[in-house]
Amino acid sequence: MKNYAKNHQFKIYSIMIFLFLVLNCSTKKYVIYNAVTGTVVDFENGKPLKDVKIFVDKFASNDFDTIKTNQKGYFFIDGFQSSYKYLNMQAKVSYNYHIEKSGYKTKIITIKNLIYSKDNKLDTIKLKEIILTKE
């Protein structure tokens, strides 16, 4: 009878722990990819470049429509957080940001080593100035 009581108690504790984990994972948000910001400037004169195209590798989970820099050469790409069930999307994230403007050499910036997310919070990666040289 003692073994049955211990077994029954163990099953109850196991179910409680399982439910706790399931409920906790379903409400917690995980960073799938971080926000990215920066300014693109001309190498020769240091002036901001307007309408520079920025995009990531095609078919990545963080694929977005090509964005362009504003008149001050500034751009912002929003990050994304999601629940546990979409955490596998993180494996398909492209860390290569393509920076393109007609008449300039294309630059690819890899941000993988720049990512730092303490406590899995959505942070912004600030690329500062990205310098493009003419072709």
N, C-alpha and C positions, 0 to 999 in steps of 0.2 A: 504494500500500500504506500510505503514511503517513496519508492521509486516512481510510482504513478503520480504522486503529488509533485515531486521534483520535476518530472517530465512535463507535466501539465503547466507548472509555473514557468519552466524554460520556454515552452511554446508561446505562452502569453507574452513574456519579455521579448522573444524574437519577433512576434507580430508587432508589438509596440515600437520596437527599434526600426523595423521595416517601414511602418507607416510614417514614423518621424522622418526617416530619410527620404521617402517618396514625396512627402508634403514639403519638406525643406528644399529639395531639388527642383520641384515644380514651380516654386515662387521665386527662387534666386535667379538673378540675371547674370549671364556670363558675357564677357567681351568677345565678340566675334571678330571685329576689327576696329581699330582706333580711328578717331578723327585725325585728319592731316591738314596742316595749313602752311603757307609759305608765300614768298614774294619772288617773282622772276624778274631779273634785270639783265641789261645789255652789258657785255664784258667791256666794250670800248669806252662807254660813257657813264656806266653805272645807273642809267635811267631805267625806270620800271617799264616792262614790256606788257602792252595790252593785247588781249585776244590770243594768248598762248594757250594751246590745247593741252589738257591733262587727262590722262586715262590710264587704266590698268589693263593687264593681259585679258584678252577675251575669254569668256566661259568661266571666269573666276566667280566665286560666290559673292565677292564684293564688286563685281562689275557694275559700273554706273555709266550713264550717258556722259559723253565727253563734256568736260566743263572748260571754261575759258577764264583767264585772269581778267580782272577789272582794269580800269584806267591807271590804278596805282600798282599794277602787276600782282595784286593779291589774289589768292584763291583759298577756298575752304572746302574740304571734303568731309562730310558728316560720318561719324562712326556708327557702329551698330552693336546693340546688346540684345541677347535673346535668352530664352529659357534653355534648360539642360537638353531637351530633345533636339535642339538645333545646333548643339555644340559641335557636331561633326562638320558643320559648314566651315569651321575654323581651319580645318585641314585643306580646304580648297581656296583659301584667301590668296590673292596675288599681292606680293610685297613689292612688285616692280611698278613704279609710277613713271609713265612716259611723258616727257615734257617736249612739246613740238611747236615750232613756229616756222612758217615759210621764210626761207633765207637764212635760217640758223641751223646749226647742228643739233640733231635730236639728242636729248639727254635722258638716260634711264637712271632713276634713283631707287635703290633698294632700301626699304625702311625696316627690314626684319630685325636688324640689330639695334634699331632705335626705339623699339617698343619696350616700354616699362609700365606695367600696370600693377601698382601696389593694391593688394586686396581685391584684385579683379575688378577695378573701377575703370570706367571709360575715361581715358585721358586723351589729350590732344597732342599729337606729335608735331612740334614746331620746327619746320625745315629752314627757317630764317631765309637768307637770300640764295636763290638758285641762279647761277650765272650762265647765260647762253652766249656762245661765240658764233659769229657769222661764218657762213660756209665759204 
